[in-house]
Amino acid sequence: MLTGSEIRRKFLDFFVLQGHKEVHSSSLVPANDPTLLFTNAGMNQFKDVFLGLEKRDYSRATSSQKCVRAGGKHNDLENVGFTNRHHTFFEMLGNFSFGDYFKKDAIGYAWELITSPEWFGIDKSKLYVSVFNGEGGMQRDAEAYDLWAAQGVPKDRIFEMGLKDNFWQMGDTGPCGPCSEIYYDMGPAASDQGHADCAFPCDCGRYVEIWNLVFMQFDRDASGKLTPLPKPSIDTGMGLERVTAVLQRVISNYETDLFTPVIKRAAELTGTSLNKELNKEAHTKSAASLRVIADHSRAATFLISDGVIPANEGRGYVLRKIIRRAITHGRLLGQTKPFLYQMVFAVRDLMHSAYPELNEAADRVSRMVLSEETRFSHTLDLGLSTLEQELSHAKLQEAQRLKVGKAVENTWRDAEVSDVSSASPNEPVLSGAAAFRVYDTFGLPRDFIEDACRDQGVVFDEAGFDRAMEEQKTRARASWKGAAKQTANPAYQQLPKSEFEGYRQTRSDGCEVLAIIHNGQGVRELKAGESGEIILDHTPLYAEAGGQVGDRGWFYSDDHNTVVAEVTGCYYPVQGVRAHQVVVKSPLRVGDKVDAVVDTHIRQATMRNHTATHLLHAGLREVLGKHVKQAGSLVAPDHLRFDFSHFTGVEDEELQDIEDLINKELLRNQKVETIVDVPIDVAVNEYHAMALFGEKYGDKVRVVKIGDFSTELCGGTHTAATGEIGLIKILKEGSVSSGVRRVEAITGEGSLRHFRRDHQLENVVSAFVSPILSQKTRKDGAPSSEAGPASPAEALKAEFEKKDAEIKRLTRELDQARMKSASASIGTADVGERVKEVKGVKVLAHRVDNLERAQLRTLVDQLRDKIGSGVVILGSASNGNVSLIVGVTKDLTGRVQAGKVIGPVAQKVGGKGGGRPDLAEAGGKDASALDAALDGAYGVVEGLLAIP
């Protein structure tokens, strides 16, 4: 029986024998693709090739791709652990043809691999295939039908299906086409509906899709029109976990050796028995939790390894949900101490042969998971407490309803409860919206909340929860800033690659104009004054890539003296093709010859900053730790910006150490060595070169080496030696997002200008603080024994701190005076007159201006104590804004809720608010209406008391 690792290897070996290039898995963070949250299919790393935006030196490829489906459109998170085949992390085996072979070979390869005894040897009698039936007015895929039949597949096992199952498209526009799927009959035991004799294509779980062959043969335009592609392509995907289950003859993916070692480790860490003969129901629950932990450990390990950091938005938010769901299932198994961080090493031990990067990353990943576990422990306790409050409230509401004998007016929670058909007339209901708030805010899994409801006899509002979940997904889709990628402009697609000569020279003579683009269309000529893009056969201008901005410069005519165009930028519209953005001075035509010249002043400044970026990266790793990884960069002529992974802010002392360290490398004037055409494996494993965030690398790479201090894969332009940089000055450091920090710095002439400005500022500061410094000197000129500021900067800082302390002292005195005045007014006859009896309840509405929210809370507590039982409404105006607070004594919250009082009152001053039944707060913008609003508060309370 083949192991999961052997199956992966055998798949790749089969296609290598068929002339395919084996390509290593790309990162789970899609490179240069804003349309995807995570890499979710094998074709993602080849997307630009299919779109015509990138060219590779091979036309056939095969890969085993890391994938995550746990957010956005493809979200399997809630199903994981409770089905046989849902995962957040999985591996997609695939073979790809970029305009090479098409349907005949794709189908032939697939059938041979899965049925030949030399390869997978799957029983043909257990296989079914599907083809596109032509739904939606499109052409039926008769070609695929005939090709399957030619492989010997019986016609009663070839099924024709519609758009949903058998037509694939990359987006609303772009490449698309029919697909064929191969299914395996797992047998009646695999049916999750207990079917004993169902037939294909029953979706009960018995018939499992193991391979999808996509035939990209059309290009869909904005109108929906399908145009045949000149070079049809192939994209296939086979789930490694699914085919392993088939070949290892088990029903569930979790029973394969891709999971069992990790599940065993999860059981050890949570103290869970794997003995199936124990209590069957308890075993089923614990088995599901162990599956969740195993799956989520794999996802978290690979996501963090690929640079994702737990956060409250985007990819980091999904990662945080995955980690927290695993931790919660650990709690369900009785483990209250951190354990998930140890699961990282179980994943590494199982997967490192296929993904050797895990060996280096495991320690860093484990520390980050432990940090998240520690952080979540407190949050989880709050979540459990909040859930308990929600359940108690649901039972209280039902008890009140039964006590009154008829439905009372709903509270804000009750208004969120759906039509729960499963609830009997006397059963309390936890609203879906309330349940979702606990789920979303504290990370408690849905099944955990459902179990808590069941244990306490409360009905879970399933429909309301699903609605709240869908609303959140809609918001998430709207906030994700992805956009559909379009097929490359045909004007660029057929052009040859531009030869780049900029590593060795800044001027290239006799460059031929191959193409001119104006307003997105190919043209023959640009007239004087017009802007456009020029493609040359060779050029010294660097195109924007790897964070480095594109070169600027000029085109000279063939007389080598006259400027015919100013180059304002250079970029890649298609990989290998450099488009020069120009403003033309005199007519320029296709076929003309020009001299392309780089603005060396800008180039040299950019080179200094780029080499400085490499030194900065190495310095950060040396001082902060090897966990530091690049997370983005910008290399411009006037400054550099570097984003990196790190858990906390960088201390000033650490920044100074980094700055000192990298400037010593400048003083050493180390040679900057570039090594070209290095095999990627040699660069990473022998040179130990760092790969940069978001970059794609080919089989041969360029290595930039600075002594023993820094080695990186890089295609940018650099100084010949570190001394040419001059000096590196770090300007600032700050947060970009959770777990990602940013450093900005300058070099060369920029550093000189910065020091000049600092010197000017120092002169001004010295003049301002010189009296302070002189106070630390005795009248006879000798230094005072009293320690004082050592520099103008420290003296100024000390003076500011002194002034700040004085301002805080005066502010406290003012607040105390205001509070004293407001408290004194409580005992006046005016306040006594404002306490009114409303249907037997004391109500006080009072105005106390210029108080902060905290002071209002203190005052409302004093007033509640003073009146004993009743309702207190306070209003405060300050700088045109209004603050309101309502307090209700505990004995009255069943009749009057503070949140219902404050709403109508706040509305009168142009605001809104809410809160607990005993305390609510609001704000407003119309201070002129405050008195009228407070006068009307008595009527609001009276109206609430009138409700039976």
N, C-alpha and C positions, 0 to 999 in steps of 0.2 A: 504494500500500500504506500503510495507516494505521500510525503509530508507536504505541508503547505509551502515551505520554502522550495522543495523540489518541483512542485507544480509551477511556481512562479518562474523558476529557472528553465524548466522544460518549455514553457510557452515562449519565452524570449529566444531560446536556442532554436526552436522551430522556425521562427521568422528570420533570424539571422541567417539560417541556411537558405532561406528564400530571397536573400539579397537585401534584407532590411538592416538599417543602422540602429543598433541598440542605443537608446537615449535614456539617460538617468532621469528619475522623477524630478519634476520641477517643484518649487516651494509651494506650500499650501496657501501662501499669500501670492495671488496672481501678479506676475511681473507686468507692469505698465498696462494694466487692464482695469479701469475703474468700474466696469460693468459687473464685476464679480466680487462677492463678499469673500468667498474661499474658492480655491481650486476644487471643482466638483466633478471633473471628467478628464479622461486621458487626453482629449483633444485640446484642452485649454492652452497648453504650452505651444501648440501648433496653430493657434487661432489666427495669428497674423499671417502665417503661411497660406492657410486656406483663403484668407481675405485678399491675398495678393500684396500685403504690406511688407512682407519679409520673404527673403529668398534664402534657402539652405543649399549646402553642397551635396545633398542627397535627396532623392525623391521617394524613398521608402523608409519608414521608421517603425520601431516597436518599443514599447515601454511598459513599466509597471508604475503607475502613477498614484501617489498619495492623494486621497480625496477626503473632504469633509462636507457633509450635508447636515447643517444644524442651524441654519438661519436663512431668512429671505424666502424665495420661492421654493427652494428644496430644503425642507425642514423636517427631519425624521426624529427630532429629539424626544418628543413625548411617547413615541412608539418603542424606543430602544429599551430592551430588557424584557418586553412583554410579547414580542413576536420572535420567530425563528430567524428572521433575515434583516431586520432593521438595525442600522448602525449610524453613529455619527461619523466615525472614521472608518474608511475602508480603502482597499487597493483596487485600482481598475487596470486590468491587463488590456492592451490594445495594439492593433497594427494599423498603419496609416499609409495611404498612397496620395502623393501630391501631384496629381496629373499623370501618374504612371499607369498602373493597372486599374481595372474597374471591376464590375460585378462578377464576371466569369472567374477571375482569379481569386477575388475575395471570398466567394462562396466555395470555391474549390479548396482554398487553404483552410477555411473554417471546418469543412466537413472532414478533411483529411486529419487535421489535428485532433478533433474530438473523438473520431471513430476508429482511426488506425490503431491496431494493436501496438505499433512501434511508439505511439505517443500516448494519448489518454485512454484509448480503447473503450469508450463509452458504448453501451449496448444501443444499437440503432433502433431497436423496438421500443425504447423508452423516450425517443426524441420526436419532437414536433417542430415545424417551422411556420412562420407567418410571413405574408407579403402584403403590400399595399393594394387595396381593392379599387382605388380610383375615386373615392368619396370626394365630394366638393367640386365635381366637374373636372377633376384632373385625370390624367391618363392612368389606367390600371398598370401595375408593374408586371406585365406579362413576361418580360425578359427574365426577371428573378424567378418567377414561377417555373419557367421552362428549365432554368439552370439548376434549380433544386431537384426537379424531376430527373434531369440528366445525371445527377449524383446518385440516383437510385432511391431518393426519398419517395415513398408511396404517395400518390396523389391524395389519398384520404388523410394524410398527415401534413399536407400543405394547406394552411388556412389563410383566407384573405380577410384582412381587417382594415379598419378605417383610419382617419387622420390622427385620432388620439393615440393609437398604438403604433402605427406604422408610417408616420410621416414626420420628419425631423426638420427643424429650422433653427438657425443660430440666433435669430432675432426677428423683429417684424420685417426687416429687409435683409438682403444678403444671401449667402449660400444656403441651400435647403435641398431636400430630396426625400424619396421613399426609403424605407429601411426594412430589413428582414430580421426577425428575432428567432432564436433557437430556444426551445423549452425542453425541460427534462421532467419526466413523470416520477415524483418522489414516492408514489404509492399512497394507498388509502390512509396509512398512519400519519401522513403529513397534513391531512385535511384539518383545518382548524374549525370546521363546521361538522365534523363527524361523517363526511360523505364516504360511503363504502364503494360506490360504483359510478361516480360521476365521470363525465367525459370531457376531454379538452374542448374548449378553452375555459372550463370552470375556474373561477378565481378564488376557490376555497383554500388555497395554499398548497394544493397537491402538485400543480403544474408550475414549475419555477423557471422564469427566464434566466438563462445563463450567459447568453451572448447576443449583442445587438450589432448588426452590420448596417451602417448608414451609408447610403449612396448619394453623395453630393453631386447632383447633376444639373441643378438650376440656380439661377440668381433671381431673387424676388425684388422688384423695385417698389417704390412707395405706393404705386397704384395697385399692387398685388400681382402684376404681370410676371409670369415665369419665363425666363430666357435661358435656353440651354447653355451651360458653361462650356467654354472652348476646351478645357481640360478637366473632365469630371474627376472627383477624388473619392477616397475611401476613408472612413473613420469608424473604427469598431471599438466596442467596450465589453469586456468580460469581467464580472466581479470575482476577484480571487477567492473571497470567502465562500461564495455560492458554489463555484466549481469545485472547491476543496471539499465541501460537504457532500457533493455528488460522488467524488472520487474516493472519499473516505467512508462512504456508505452510512452517513448519519443524516438525520432529518434537520437538525438545527445547526446553523453556522457556529453557534457557541459550543458545540460538541466537537469541533475540529481542533487540531493541534495549534491553530492560529490563536485560540482563545483559552484552551484548557489550562496551560501553565499560569496564565494571568489570573484566571478564576480561582485556581488553587491558592495562589498567593493572596488574593483578596479574602478568601476564607480564613487563611492563617492570621491575617492582620486584624480581622473582625471577630475572630473566635467563633466562626460558623462551621457547623458540621456539614460535610458533603454526603452523609449517609442518607440515601433515598428511602430507607425503610422506616425512618422516623415519621412523625406526624406529617401526613401528606400535604395538608393545607399549609402548614407552617413551612414545609420544605419548598412549596411552590413560591411562596412570598420571598423566602430567603434566596432561592435560586434566581428570581427576577432581580433582586437587589444586587447579587453578586455579578450578574450579567451587566447591569448598569455600571457598576464600579469598574469592571474589566473594560468595557467599551469606552467609557469616558476617560479612563486612565490612558488608553491609547490615543484618544483625540487630544487630550490636554498635553501629553508628552510631545507629540509631533507639532502641535500648534505653537507651543512655547519655544520649542527647538527652532522653528522657522520664524521666530521673531514676534509672535503675537503676545501682547501683555494684557492681563486681566484689567478691564476698565469698565466704565459705565456707558459706553456707546460703541457702535460699530462692531468690528471683529472682537475687540476686547470684551464687550458686553456678552457676546455669545460664548466666548471662552469662560467667562466668569460663571455663566449659567450652567455650563457643562460641569465645571469643578464643583459648584455648590450642589448640583443634583447628585453627584457621586458622594459628596460628604453626607448629605441628608440620608441617602440610602445606607451609608455606614452607620448612622445613628439608628436607623430602623433595625439594624442587625445588632445594636447594643454597643457600638464603638463610639465613645464620646471623646476620645483623645485623637490628635492628629495621626492619620495613617496613610492618607492618599499620597503623600510625598514619597513614601517608600515604594508605592506601586510603580513609580517612574523607572526604578531599576529593574523591575520585573519586565516592563515593556522593552527596555533597552536590551536585556539579556535575550529576549525572544526575537527581536527585530534587527539587531545591530549588523548581522551579516548582509542583509539587503540594504540597510541604511546606516553605514558606518559613522555618519555624522552624529548619531546618538551617543557614541562613546565619549565624545568631547562635551556634548551638551547636557548630559544627564545630571551632573552635579548642579549646574545652574538651574535647570528645569526643576529639580527637586527642591531647591531653596525657594524658588518662586511659588511652588505649590504649597509648601509649608507656610510661607508668609500669607498666602490666601486662606489656608485652613485656619490659621490663628485669627485672622481678621474676621472670618465668617463665623467663628464660634460665638462671638458676642451677638452678631446679627441674627444668627439662628435662634438664640435664646429669646431675642426680642420678637422674632417671627412666631415662635411657639406661644409666647405670651399673648401676642396680638390675635393669633388664631383662637386661643382659648377665650379671649374677650368677645370675639365675633360670635363664637358658638354660644356663649352665655347670653349674649344679646338676642340671638335668634330664639333661644328658649324662653327668655323673658318676654319677648314680644308675643310669642304664642300664648304664654300664660296670661298676659294682660288681655289678649283677645278673648280668651275663654272666660276670664273673670267678668268682663264687661258684657259678654253674651252676644256681641256682634262685632264686626270689623271696625276697629278704631282708625282714625286717620293715620296713614302710614308715615313712618319717619323716613328720613332720606335714604336709609338702607332698604327699607321695605319697598320703596318705589323702584328699586333696582331688581327685585325678584321677578323672574320670568314665570310664565304659566307652567308650573311644575306638576305635570299630570301624575307623577308617581307619589306625590305627597297626599296623605289622607287628611281629612278636615282638621284633625287634631295634632298633626305633626309639624314641628318647627322647621323652618327652611333657612339655610345659609345662602344668601343671595350670591349669584354668579359674580357680580361686580365686586362684592366684598371678598370673596374667595380669590378672585384674580389679583386684587390689590396685595394680598398676602403672598401669593405666588410670585408676582412680579417684583415686589419691593424687597422681600426677604429671601427669595429663592427656594421656598418650600415647594416640592414637586406636587403636581396635581393629585397623583395617586396617594401621596402622604395626607393631603387635605381630605380626600375622599374617605380614607381609612379613619381619620379623626372624627369626621361627621358620623360615620357608621357606628363607631364606638360610643358616641354620645347620643345616638338616636335622633340626629338632625339630618334632614334631606339635603343633599348637595344639588344646587341649581345648575345642572349640567348645561342647559341651553344658554343661560345667562353667562356662564364662564366661557363657553365657546364663542359667544358674541363679543365679549370683552377681548378675548384672544385675537379674534379676527380684526377688531378695531385697532389693536396694537400693531398687528402685522401691516395693516394699511398705513399706519403712521410711520412704521419703520421703512416701508418701501418708499414713502414720500421723502423721508429724510436722507436715505442713501443716495449719494450724489453720483451714482453711476449713470452712464449714458451708453446707448447702443453704439458699437463700433461699426463703421461702414466699410464696404469693400473699397479697396484702393482706387483712387482716381485712374481711369484708363489711360490718361495722358502719361502717367508715370510707370504703369505696369510693365510695358514692353521695353523700357530703357535699360541699357547695360549699366553695370556698376561703375561709379566714378572712381578713378584711381586717386587715392589720397596720398599726397606728397609732403604734407605739412609736418611730418616728424623730422624731416631733414632739411627743409627749406621753407621760406616764407614768400617766395615768388616763383610762379610757374609761367613760362612763356609759351605762346602758341597753343593755348587751350581752345578747343573747338566747342562752339555752342551747339549742343545736341538737341536741345528742346527749349521752348519758351512757354511759360504758363502765365496767362493773364485772366484774372477773374475766374479761376478754376478751369479754364479751357486752354487747350493747346493752340498757339498762334505762331505765325511765321516771323512776326516782327513786333518790337516794342518801339514806340516813338518817343522822342525827347519829352521828358517830364512824366512819363508813365511809370507805374510801379508794376513789378511782376516777379517771376521766379525763373532763374536761368540754370540749366543743367549743363555742366561741362564734362568733357571726357576725362580730364584730370585737373586737380585743384590742390592748392596748399591750404585752403580754408577749412578749419575744423568745424564739423557739424555738431550741433548741440547733442550731447549724450553723456550718460554717467554723472549727471549733475553739473557738468561743465557747460557754460553757455557757448553758443556758436561764435566763430570769429567774425570780425568786421574787416572791411578793406575796400579795394577798388578794382575795377577792370580797366586796363589801358588798351588802346587800339594797337594795331599791328605796327604803328610807328614807335611804339614803346614809350610814348611821351604824353599822349592825350588821354585824359580820363573820360571813358565812355559811360561808366556807370559807377555809382556808389553802392557798395555791398553793406546792407544794414544788419544782416544775420544769415545764418546757414543752418539747415536742419535736414532730417531724413523724412521725406514723405513716404518712402519705401526703403526698406533696409538696403544699404549699399549705394543708394542714389542720393547724392547731395544736391539739395535745392538751395541756390543762392538768392536771397531776397534782395532785390535791387531797385534803385531809383535811377532811371536811365538819363544820361546827359545828352547823348546824341543817338540816332537810330541804331538799333542792334537787331541783327537778323540771325535766323538759324543757319549754321554753316560758317558764320564769322569766326575769326580767330582773335582771341584777346589774351592779354597778359593778366593773370590773376595775382593780386598782391595783398598780403595780409597787413593790417594795421599792427605793426610790431609793438607799439607802445601798449595797446590793449592786450595783445597776445602775451607779452612778457609779464604783465601784471596778473593775468589770469593764470599763467604757469606758476608764478610764485604762490598764489593762493591754492592751486591744486596740490602742489608738493607739500605745502603747509598742512593741507587737509589730511594727507597720509601720516604726517608726523603727529598731528593732533590725535588721530585715531589710535596710533600706537601709544602715545602718552596717556590717553584716557585709560587704556587697557592696563598700562603699567601701574598707574596710581590707584585706579578704582577697582580693578580686577578684570580677569579674563572673560567675565560674563558680558562685558560691554561689546555690543554689536552695532554696526551702523544701521540706522533706520531712515536714512535720507540725507541728502546734501545739496548744497548750491555752491558752485564755484564761479564767481563773477570777477571782473577785473578790480572792483572797488572793495569787495569783502568776500568772506566765506562763511558758510553756515553749515553746521554739522549736527545731525540728530542721531541720538544713540540710546540704547536700552540701558536703563539704570533705575533702581528702585526709589532712590531718594534724591533730594537736591544735593548738588556738589558744594561743599563748604568752601569758603574763601581761601582757607589755607590749602585745600586740595587743588583749587584752580591755580594758585600761585606755584605749587609744586609742579603741576603739569606744564605751566608756562616756562618755569625754570628748566625743566627737563628737555623740552623740545627746542628751546633756544640754545642749549648747550650743543645740540646736534647741528645747529646752524654754525656755531663757532668752530666746530670740528671740520666744517666744510666737506661733509661726506659726499662722495660721488653718488649721483642718482643713476642707477644702472637699469636699462630696459632690455629685457630678454624676450625675443619675439618667437612666434610659432612654437610655443611650448604645449605639449599635449596636456589637456585639462587635468588628467589624473596625476601627471608628474608635477604640475604646478601646485596642486593642493596637497599631495602626499609627500613630495620630496622637498619642494621649496617652502611648503607650509604657508602658501599665499592666502591672504584673506580675500574672500569674495564679497563684492559690494551689494548692498540692498537693492532689489528691484531690477537687477541687470541680468540679461540673458548671455550665456557664454556658449561658444561653439566648441568644436573638438580641439582646436588650437587657440591658444590665448596669448596675451601679452602680459608679462610680469614686470612690475616696477619695484625695484629693490633698493633700499637705502641702508647700506651697511648691514649690520645685524639688528637694526632698530625696527625696520618696517619692510614688509613684503606683501604686496597686494596685486590682484588681477586688475588691470586698468588699461583702458584704451585712450586715456587723455594725454594732454601735452604737459611736460614737466621741465623744471630747470635741470641743468647739467650737474649742479652740485647744490648742496643745501645752503652754502654761504650766499648764493645769489638771492635768496629770499630776503636777506637783510635782517629783519626782526619780526617775530610773531607776537602780536598783542591781543590777548583775549579781552573782548569788550564786555560780554555778559553771558550769563547762563540762566536758563529757566526751563519751565515745564511746557511740553507740547501737548501731551496727554498722559494718562496714567501709565507710569513705567517708561515713558520716553522723555528724554531731556534734550535741550538744544544749546549749543555753544556757538557764539558768533565771534569772529576774529578778523583782524586785518594784518597786512604784511607790507614790507617795502615802503614805498612812498606814503601809503596810507598810514602806516605806523608813525612815520615822521610827522605828518600833519596832525595826528592825534596827540603826539607828545608836545608839539608846539601849542596846541589849544590847551592842553593840561598845564603847560608852563604859564600861559597867560592867566588861566584861572587861579593858579597858585599865587601869582603876584597879587591878584585881587583879594584872595582869601588872606594872604599874609598881611595886607594893609588893614583888613577888617579885624583880624584877631591879634595884631601886634600888641595892643594894650593888654590883652589877656596874657600873652606870653611875657610881657614886661612885668606884669604883676608877680610873676614867679621869680623875679630877680631882685636882690636886695638893693637898697639905695646906693651902696658903694660899688655896685656893678657885679658883685659876686653872685653865683647861683644861689637861689633860696634852697633851704633844706627840705621845703615842702615839694613833693613830687608833682609835676604838672605835665601838660601835653608835650609830647616829644616833637611834634610837627604842626604846621598850620592846619593840616587836615584833621588831626586829632583835636586840636584846639577848637576848630569850628564845630566838630561833632559834639564836643563837650558842652559848648555854648548852646547848641540846638537842644541837647538833652535837658539842659537846665531850663530853657524856655518852655520845652514841652512839659516838663514836670510842673512848672508854674501854671501853665494853662490847664492841666488836668486838676490841679488843686483848686483853682478858681471855679472850674466847671463843677466839681463836687460840691463846693460851697453854695453855688447857685442852685444846683439840684436839691440840696438839703433845704435851702430857704424856700424853694417852690413847694416841696413836699410838706414842710412845716406849715406853710400858709394854707395848703389844700386840706391838711389834716385838721387844722384849727377851724376851718369852715364847717367841718362835720358837726361841731357842737353848736353852731349858730342857729338862731330861730329860723333863718331862711331855709336851711336844710330840713329842719323839723317840719316846716310847712309843706315841703315838697314830698314828704312821705304820705302816701294816700292808701286808703283801704280800697282794694278792687276785688269785689266778690269774696271778701274775707281774707285777702292776701295783701300784705304790705308791699308797696311798690315805691321805689325811690329813683327819680331821674334827676341827675345833678351835673352841672358843668364845672370843670376844673381845668383851666387853660394852661398851656406850656408844660404839660407833664409827658414824660416818656412812657412807652408801653409798660416797662417793668414797674414804674411808679404807679400807673393805673391799676396794675394787678394787685399791688400791695394795698392800695386804697380801697379797692372793691372788696378785698378780704376783710379789711377793717369795718367796712360798712355792713357787710353780711353778718359779722359778729355783733355789730351794734343793734341791728334790727331783729336778730334772732332767727326769724323765719320770713322769707320774702324774696323779692326780686330787686336787684340794683342795676341801674343803667347809668354809666358815666360817659361823658363826652369831653374831649379836649381839643382845642384849636391851637395850632402853632404854625406860623409862617404860611398861612392860607390853607394848610392841610388839616384834616380832622381824624382823630383817633377815637374809636368807640369800644366799650367793653361792657358785657352783660354778665352778671353773676347771679345764679339761682341757688338758694340753699338746698341741701341734699334732699330734705323732706318733700320738696315741691317738684323735683325733676320729672316725676311721673305725670304731672299736670301741665307744667310749663317747661319748655326746653330753651336754653339760652340761644341756641342757633336759630330757632324760629322767631325769637324776639328781635335779634340783631339785624336780620335780613331787611324787614320793612323800614327800620330806623335808618340803617345805612343807605338804603335806596334814596331817602330824602336828602342826603348830603352828597349824592352822586357816587356812592361806593357800594361795596358788597363785602361779605365776610361769612364766617362760620366757626364751628368749634364743637366742644363737648356739650352734653345736656346741661352741665352745671357752670360752664364758662365758655364764652364765645367772644371773638374780637373781629373788628372790621376797620376799614379806613375809608376816607372820603375826600373830596376835593372842594366842596362848597361850604366854607366855614360860616357864611352868612345865613345858612339854613339850619345851623346846629341847634339854636334855641327852639325853633319850631319842631325839629325832629325829636328833641327830648320831651317837649310838651306832648307830642303824639304818642310817645312810648307807652303811656298809661292805657290808651285805647288798644294798642297792639296786645298787651297782656290781657286785657279784658276780653278781647276776641278769642284768645287761646283758651281762656278759662271757660268760655261759653260752650266749647266743644264737649259733648258728653263723653 
